[in-house]
Amino acid sequence: MSVLIRPATEADLPAIHDLVYELAVYEKEPEAVETTPEEYLEDFRNGLFECTVAEMDGQVVGLTLFYMAYSTWRGKMLYLDDFVVKESHRRFGIGQLLFDAFVAEGRRRGCRLVKWQVLDWNEPALNFYRKNKAVIETGWWNGKILYRR
């Protein structure tokens, strides 16, 4: 199986949206996905996020969706908002290829860190990150305010 890791294009956005929804289902929150493929297109064109995709046989089967951020303590960082591989394509090393490309992109941009969130019950993801020597913080709590449209 040949896997191509490449930057996403506008044509990939419907598949990216589908994968994000698949991730939300896995995370037991499908109703939380409020974005539309049209919003993805507008926001992608405006540079609000970037994405790397894994492609097999002309089909997008995985992604990392990220954007630049800033840590007042560390400086430039690349924030990984979503990282998913289609369930049918897991266990082929695609996730490792995508994660390696994400980490390399952070280094290429001169970031001091890359950062993401992981659910405390997601043992497969936690094990993957630990295998990659990631620091899993447990002392910080997330805060947010949701705006409804």
PLY file of the C-alpha trace (Angstrom):
ply
format ascii 1.0
element vertex 149
property float x
property float y
property float z
element edge 148
property int vertex1
property int vertex2
end_header
0.00 0.00 0.00
1.40 3.33 -1.08
0.60 6.34 1.11
1.11 9.91 -0.06
1.47 12.58 2.65
0.83 16.03 1.19
-0.56 19.48 1.93
-4.32 19.66 1.59
-5.97 21.54 -1.25
-9.41 23.07 -1.50
-10.58 19.94 -3.30
-9.81 17.91 -0.17
-12.02 19.95 2.15
-15.19 17.81 1.85
-13.16 14.70 2.73
-11.49 16.58 5.56
-14.88 17.59 6.95
-16.06 13.97 6.73
-12.98 12.77 8.63
-13.46 15.41 11.32
-17.04 14.19 11.72
-15.80 10.59 11.94
-13.47 11.69 14.73
-16.35 13.44 16.54
-18.37 10.21 16.37
-15.41 8.30 17.84
-15.12 10.93 20.58
-18.86 10.51 21.31
-19.76 14.07 20.29
-21.07 14.05 16.70
-23.64 16.75 17.54
-20.78 19.11 18.45
-19.71 19.47 14.80
-21.32 22.73 13.71
-18.97 23.64 10.87
-19.87 23.05 7.26
-17.69 22.27 4.26
-18.49 25.79 3.03
-17.07 27.28 6.25
-14.00 25.10 5.84
-13.49 26.51 2.35
-13.82 30.12 3.51
-11.56 29.62 6.52
-8.99 27.63 4.51
-8.87 30.41 1.91
-8.41 32.96 4.72
-5.47 31.00 6.13
-7.12 30.21 9.45
-5.92 26.62 9.32
-3.72 24.32 7.31
-3.99 20.63 6.79
-1.83 17.73 5.75
-3.58 14.69 4.33
-2.72 11.06 3.83
-3.90 9.76 0.49
-4.23 6.15 -0.66
-5.55 5.17 -4.07
-6.72 8.74 -4.68
-8.73 8.83 -1.43
-8.03 11.00 1.63
-7.74 8.55 4.54
-6.17 10.69 7.24
-5.27 14.22 8.23
-3.63 16.62 10.60
-5.35 20.00 10.83
-3.24 22.71 12.48
-2.49 26.42 12.80
0.18 28.70 14.17
-0.27 29.87 17.74
1.81 31.60 20.35
2.83 30.66 23.88
3.80 33.59 26.08
6.11 31.23 27.96
7.69 29.44 24.99
7.07 31.48 21.85
5.96 30.18 18.46
4.05 26.94 18.45
2.11 24.85 15.99
-1.24 23.74 17.38
-2.68 20.43 16.20
-6.45 20.79 16.31
-7.40 17.47 14.73
-5.54 14.29 13.89
-7.48 11.35 12.49
-7.04 8.31 10.28
-10.08 6.52 8.90
-10.86 3.55 11.08
-10.57 1.23 8.07
-7.01 2.46 7.44
-5.60 2.33 10.96
-2.72 0.04 11.88
-0.85 0.66 8.60
1.47 3.35 9.98
-0.46 6.21 8.38
-0.91 7.99 11.71
2.82 7.87 12.37
3.56 9.33 8.93
1.09 12.16 9.49
2.34 12.88 13.01
5.98 12.86 11.87
5.10 15.34 9.11
3.32 17.58 11.64
6.27 17.54 14.05
8.68 18.22 11.18
6.54 21.18 10.07
6.77 22.67 13.55
10.56 22.35 13.44
10.70 23.79 9.92
8.79 26.87 11.11
11.14 27.42 14.03
8.53 26.61 16.66
9.58 25.91 20.21
6.79 23.36 20.63
3.89 21.63 19.02
0.78 21.16 21.12
-2.57 19.36 21.04
-5.29 17.94 23.27
-6.18 14.32 23.86
-9.14 12.89 25.74
-8.22 11.21 29.01
-10.11 8.03 28.07
-8.53 7.65 24.62
-5.93 5.03 25.52
-4.91 4.24 21.92
-4.11 7.92 21.33
-2.39 8.31 24.70
-0.23 5.25 23.98
0.63 6.61 20.52
1.73 9.97 21.95
3.70 8.33 24.77
5.45 6.14 22.19
6.44 9.38 20.46
7.93 10.78 23.70
5.18 13.38 24.12
4.59 15.11 27.43
0.98 14.50 28.45
-0.06 17.26 30.84
-2.72 16.45 33.40
-2.57 19.54 35.59
-4.13 22.07 33.20
-7.86 22.28 32.60
-9.42 23.58 29.40
-11.62 26.63 29.46
-13.87 27.88 26.67
-16.85 30.04 25.83
-19.07 28.86 23.00
-20.82 31.34 20.73
-23.96 30.06 19.05
-24.88 31.29 15.60
0 1
1 2
2 3
3 4
4 5
5 6
6 7
7 8
8 9
9 10
10 11
11 12
12 13
13 14
14 15
15 16
16 17
17 18
18 19
19 20
20 21
21 22
22 23
23 24
24 25
25 26
26 27
27 28
28 29
29 30
30 31
31 32
32 33
33 34
34 35
35 36
36 37
37 38
38 39
39 40
40 41
41 42
42 43
43 44
44 45
45 46
46 47
47 48
48 49
49 50
50 51
51 52
52 53
53 54
54 55
55 56
56 57
57 58
58 59
59 60
60 61
61 62
62 63
63 64
64 65
65 66
66 67
67 68
68 69
69 70
70 71
71 72
72 73
73 74
74 75
75 76
76 77
77 78
78 79
79 80
80 81
81 82
82 83
83 84
84 85
85 86
86 87
87 88
88 89
89 90
90 91
91 92
92 93
93 94
94 95
95 96
96 97
97 98
98 99
99 100
100 101
101 102
102 103
103 104
104 105
105 106
106 107
107 108
108 109
109 110
110 111
111 112
112 113
113 114
114 115
115 116
116 117
117 118
118 119
119 120
120 121
121 122
122 123
123 124
124 125
125 126
126 127
127 128
128 129
129 130
130 131
131 132
132 133
133 134
134 135
135 136
136 137
137 138
138 139
139 140
140 141
141 142
142 143
143 144
144 145
145 146
146 147
147 148
